Amino acid sequence: MDTSRQLYEREATGWKRGLYDDVQHTFRAPIVNWIFRTLTANEPEFTRYLWGQVKPMFETAAFGRYTISYRDSVLSAVEDRHDLPVYRRETVGLSPAEYREAGAQLATFDVVIPRLAVLFETVDRLLQGGDVGTSPATDRAAAAPMPDWLDRDRGVSPSMTSFEGSELPIPETLDAVESFHGFDDGLPSIYRCLLQWPDLFESMWADIEPVLHDDAYDRARAVADDTVTAYVDSTPYSPRLAPDDLRGVGVDPETISELQALFAEFNRGSIETLLPAVPLLSAMLGVEGPREAF
């Protein structure tokens, strides 16, 4: 699998464009994440099968409650020991239009992160022969639809910095970001987005870096993991993504091995330090989503 290959939204046609539309509608965010773009470029038939298997997990009221719990658990764990700053426009030197755009783009990541966490945990478990839905919930929310208002139209499509290589500003800050998260092949999307506003990025990292190195963030990561695990264990749906299931629909052994490695990396690698940081960054611009369950 060539992870440098991606099928972007503007290039997608036919059912692939329809699948992208459905991912955006279901995730309630104006973005198709890298994982879907890469899978569709490399293994389109598998991606269509995958989405059909996991989609119901993202449409319930119970899932909506989980997204709120994920955000609140991370922020609460940090707030027990730290007062996160909330930036006013004047303090970060942005124009009104820049400040609104930065907040709207960051809100999109705030919407997507709890969804990606469940996707990675679910698919990784099943590809390794594990189970989901081991303790299926029996309350009404387990299968009821998610409220229409939750996370709908809360962000805008993110754009990324145009800087490349040696042109990148604030190199020491970028080195610190890559070192903390353990990335060695470039910055993830959230930081490439913030890098459009270098002064804002530098201020945010200066304020959040001590928090990320504190025990409070370790607790935040732990409770985030527990929240994801609890939802995946409680889902009443049973996606068919075990290796035997994939062989049964024509996926060859080599591709299965590549998929196992890909999702293991996303679910257990550097991403573990990254996903819970997004609610913190969102809160610093005052664009975090709801924190009280409906």
C-alpha positions as CSV (number, residue, x, y, z in Angstrom):
1,M,0.0,0.0,0.0
2,D,1.4,3.3,-1.1
3,T,0.5,5.7,1.7
4,S,1.6,8.7,-0.3
5,R,-1.2,8.1,-2.8
6,Q,-4.5,9.9,-2.0
7,L,-7.7,10.4,-3.9
8,Y,-8.8,14.0,-3.1
9,E,-12.4,15.1,-3.1
10,R,-12.1,17.2,-6.2
11,E,-10.8,14.1,-8.1
12,A,-13.4,11.6,-6.9
13,T,-16.1,10.6,-9.2
14,G,-19.0,8.1,-9.3
15,W,-19.6,6.1,-6.2
16,K,-16.3,7.2,-4.7
17,R,-17.5,10.8,-4.7
18,G,-20.8,9.5,-3.2
19,L,-18.9,7.7,-0.5
20,Y,-16.9,10.9,0.3
21,D,-20.2,12.8,0.5
22,D,-21.6,10.2,2.9
23,V,-18.4,10.3,5.1
24,Q,-18.7,14.1,5.4
25,H,-22.4,13.9,6.1
26,T,-22.1,11.1,8.7
27,F,-19.0,12.7,10.4
28,R,-20.7,16.1,10.3
29,A,-17.5,17.8,9.1
30,P,-16.6,19.4,5.8
31,I,-13.5,17.2,5.4
32,V,-12.6,13.7,4.1
33,N,-9.7,12.6,6.3
34,W,-6.4,11.3,5.1
35,I,-7.2,7.7,6.1
36,F,-10.2,7.6,3.7
37,R,-8.4,9.4,0.9
38,T,-5.5,7.0,1.1
39,L,-7.6,3.8,1.5
40,T,-9.7,4.8,-1.5
41,A,-6.7,5.5,-3.7
42,N,-5.1,2.2,-2.8
43,E,-8.0,-0.2,-2.0
44,P,-11.3,1.3,-3.2
45,E,-13.4,-1.8,-3.0
46,F,-12.2,-2.5,0.6
47,T,-12.9,1.1,1.5
48,R,-16.5,0.8,0.3
49,Y,-16.9,-2.4,2.2
50,L,-15.3,-0.9,5.3
51,W,-17.6,2.1,5.3
52,G,-20.6,0.0,5.0
53,Q,-19.6,-2.0,8.0
54,V,-18.7,0.8,10.4
55,K,-21.1,3.6,9.4
56,P,-23.9,2.7,11.8
57,M,-21.6,3.2,14.8
58,F,-21.3,6.9,14.0
59,E,-25.1,7.6,13.7
60,T,-26.6,7.0,17.1
61,A,-27.5,9.1,20.1
62,A,-25.1,7.1,22.2
63,F,-22.3,8.0,19.8
64,G,-23.2,11.7,20.1
65,R,-23.0,11.4,23.9
66,Y,-19.6,9.7,23.6
67,T,-18.2,12.6,21.5
68,I,-19.2,15.0,24.2
69,S,-17.8,12.8,27.0
70,Y,-14.5,12.4,25.0
71,R,-14.1,16.2,24.8
72,D,-15.1,16.9,28.4
73,S,-13.0,14.1,29.9
74,V,-9.9,15.4,28.2
75,L,-10.5,19.0,29.2
76,S,-11.5,18.2,32.7
77,A,-8.4,16.1,33.3
78,V,-6.2,19.0,32.2
79,E,-8.2,21.8,33.9
80,D,-7.8,20.1,37.3
81,R,-4.2,21.4,37.2
82,H,-4.0,24.0,34.5
83,D,-5.8,27.1,33.4
84,L,-5.8,27.0,29.6
85,P,-5.7,30.5,28.1
86,V,-8.5,31.5,25.8
87,Y,-7.1,33.9,23.2
88,R,-8.8,37.1,22.2
89,R,-8.1,38.3,18.7
90,E,-6.0,41.2,19.9
91,T,-3.6,39.0,21.8
92,V,-2.5,37.0,18.8
93,G,-2.3,39.7,16.3
94,L,-4.8,38.4,13.8
95,S,-7.3,40.4,11.7
96,P,-11.0,39.7,12.5
97,A,-11.3,37.6,9.3
98,E,-8.1,35.6,10.2
99,Y,-9.3,35.0,13.7
100,R,-12.7,33.8,12.6
101,E,-11.2,31.5,10.0
102,A,-8.6,30.0,12.4
103,G,-11.4,29.2,14.9
104,A,-13.7,27.7,12.3
105,Q,-11.0,25.5,10.9
106,L,-9.9,24.3,14.3
107,A,-13.6,23.6,15.1
108,T,-13.6,21.1,12.3
109,F,-10.8,19.1,13.9
110,D,-12.6,19.2,17.2
111,V,-15.6,17.6,15.5
112,V,-13.5,14.9,13.7
113,I,-11.2,13.7,16.4
114,P,-13.6,11.7,18.5
115,R,-14.8,10.0,15.3
116,L,-11.4,9.1,14.2
117,A,-10.6,7.7,17.6
118,V,-13.5,5.3,17.4
119,L,-12.7,4.4,13.7
120,F,-9.1,3.5,14.5
121,E,-10.0,1.5,17.7
122,T,-12.8,-0.4,16.0
123,V,-10.9,-1.3,12.8
124,D,-7.6,-2.1,14.5
125,R,-9.4,-4.5,17.0
126,L,-11.3,-6.3,14.3
127,L,-8.4,-6.6,11.9
128,Q,-6.4,-8.2,14.7
129,G,-9.2,-10.8,15.3
130,G,-10.6,-9.0,18.3
131,D,-14.2,-8.1,19.1
132,V,-16.3,-5.0,19.5
133,G,-19.7,-4.7,21.1
134,T,-18.8,-7.1,23.8
135,S,-21.2,-5.4,26.2
136,P,-23.8,-3.9,24.0
137,A,-25.8,-1.1,25.5
138,T,-29.6,-1.7,25.9
139,D,-30.9,1.8,26.5
140,R,-32.8,3.8,23.8
141,A,-29.7,5.9,22.9
142,A,-27.8,2.8,21.8
143,A,-29.8,2.7,18.5
144,A,-31.7,6.0,18.5
145,P,-30.5,8.6,15.9
146,M,-28.1,11.3,16.8
147,P,-29.7,14.7,17.3
148,D,-29.6,16.8,14.1
149,W,-28.1,19.8,15.9
150,L,-25.0,18.1,17.3
151,D,-21.8,19.1,15.6
152,R,-23.7,20.0,12.4
153,D,-22.2,22.9,10.4
154,R,-19.8,23.7,13.2
155,G,-16.6,24.1,11.1
156,V,-15.2,24.9,7.7
157,S,-13.0,23.0,5.3
158,P,-9.4,23.3,6.7
159,S,-6.6,24.6,4.5
160,M,-3.0,23.9,5.0
161,T,0.2,26.0,5.0
162,S,1.9,26.6,1.7
163,F,5.3,26.6,3.4
164,E,7.7,23.8,2.4
165,G,11.0,22.5,3.7
166,S,13.5,25.2,4.5
167,E,10.8,27.8,4.0
168,L,9.0,26.8,7.2
169,P,8.9,29.5,9.8
170,I,9.5,28.9,13.6
171,P,11.8,25.8,13.0
172,E,12.5,25.4,16.7
173,T,8.8,25.2,17.5
174,L,8.2,22.7,14.8
175,D,11.1,20.6,16.1
176,A,9.5,20.6,19.5
177,V,6.1,19.6,18.1
178,E,7.6,16.7,16.1
179,S,9.7,15.6,19.0
180,F,6.8,15.5,21.5
181,H,4.5,13.6,19.2
182,G,7.2,11.4,17.7
183,F,6.5,12.3,14.1
184,D,9.4,11.9,11.8
185,D,7.8,12.3,8.4
186,G,6.1,15.7,8.6
187,L,3.5,17.5,10.7
188,P,0.0,16.2,11.0
189,S,-2.9,18.1,9.6
190,I,-3.9,20.0,12.7
191,Y,-0.5,21.7,12.9
192,R,-0.1,22.3,9.2
193,C,-3.5,24.1,9.5
194,L,-2.4,26.2,12.4
195,L,0.9,27.0,10.6
196,Q,-1.0,29.3,8.3
197,W,-0.8,31.7,11.1
198,P,2.7,31.3,12.5
199,D,2.5,33.8,15.3
200,L,-0.7,32.1,16.5
201,F,0.9,28.7,16.2
202,E,3.9,29.7,18.2
203,S,1.9,31.3,21.0
204,M,-0.4,28.2,21.2
205,W,2.5,25.8,21.4
206,A,4.3,27.9,24.0
207,D,1.2,27.8,26.2
208,I,0.3,24.1,25.6
209,E,3.7,22.5,25.6
210,P,4.2,22.5,29.4
211,V,0.6,21.1,29.7
212,L,1.4,18.2,27.3
213,H,4.5,17.3,29.3
214,D,2.6,17.3,32.6
215,D,1.0,14.3,34.3
216,A,-2.4,15.9,33.8
217,Y,-2.1,15.2,30.1
218,D,-1.1,11.6,30.7
219,R,-4.4,11.3,32.7
220,A,-6.3,13.1,29.9
221,R,-4.9,10.5,27.4
222,A,-5.9,7.7,29.7
223,V,-9.4,8.9,30.2
224,A,-9.8,9.5,26.5
225,D,-8.7,6.0,25.8
226,D,-11.2,4.7,28.4
227,T,-14.0,6.7,26.8
228,V,-13.3,5.3,23.4
229,T,-13.0,1.8,24.7
230,A,-16.3,2.0,26.6
231,Y,-18.1,3.2,23.5
232,V,-16.6,0.5,21.2
233,D,-17.4,-2.2,23.8
234,S,-21.0,-0.9,24.1
235,T,-22.0,-0.6,20.4
236,P,-24.9,-2.9,19.4
237,Y,-23.4,-3.3,15.9
238,S,-21.0,-5.9,14.8
239,P,-18.9,-4.9,11.8
240,R,-17.5,-7.8,9.8
241,L,-13.8,-6.9,9.5
242,A,-12.0,-9.8,10.9
243,P,-9.4,-11.4,8.6
244,D,-11.7,-14.3,7.8
245,D,-14.4,-11.8,6.9
246,L,-12.1,-10.0,4.5
247,R,-10.9,-13.2,2.9
248,G,-14.5,-14.1,2.3
249,V,-15.1,-10.9,0.3
250,G,-12.0,-11.3,-1.8
251,V,-9.3,-9.4,0.1
252,D,-6.0,-11.1,-0.4
253,P,-3.7,-12.0,2.5
254,E,-1.0,-9.4,1.6
255,T,-3.5,-6.6,1.6
256,I,-4.9,-7.8,4.9
257,S,-1.5,-7.7,6.4
258,E,-0.9,-4.2,5.1
259,L,-4.2,-3.0,6.5
260,Q,-3.4,-4.5,9.9
261,A,-0.1,-2.6,10.0
262,L,-1.7,0.6,8.9
263,F,-4.5,0.7,11.5
264,A,-2.2,-0.6,14.2
265,E,0.1,2.4,13.5
266,F,-2.8,4.9,13.7
267,N,-4.4,3.4,16.7
268,R,-1.2,2.7,18.8
269,G,1.5,5.0,17.5
270,S,2.2,8.7,17.7
271,I,-1.4,9.4,17.1
272,E,-2.1,8.5,20.8
273,T,-0.4,11.8,21.9
274,L,-2.1,13.8,19.1
275,L,-5.8,13.2,19.2
276,P,-6.4,14.4,22.8
277,A,-4.4,17.5,22.2
278,V,-7.0,18.8,19.7
279,P,-9.8,19.6,22.2
280,L,-7.2,21.6,24.2
281,L,-6.1,23.6,21.1
282,S,-9.8,24.2,20.3
283,A,-10.6,25.4,23.8
284,M,-7.7,27.9,23.5
285,L,-9.6,29.6,20.6
286,G,-13.0,29.1,22.3
287,V,-14.3,26.8,19.6
288,E,-14.6,23.5,21.5
289,G,-17.9,21.8,21.1
290,P,-20.5,21.0,23.9
291,R,-19.3,19.4,27.1
292,E,-22.6,18.6,28.8
293,A,-24.5,15.5,27.7
294,F,-28.0,16.0,26.2
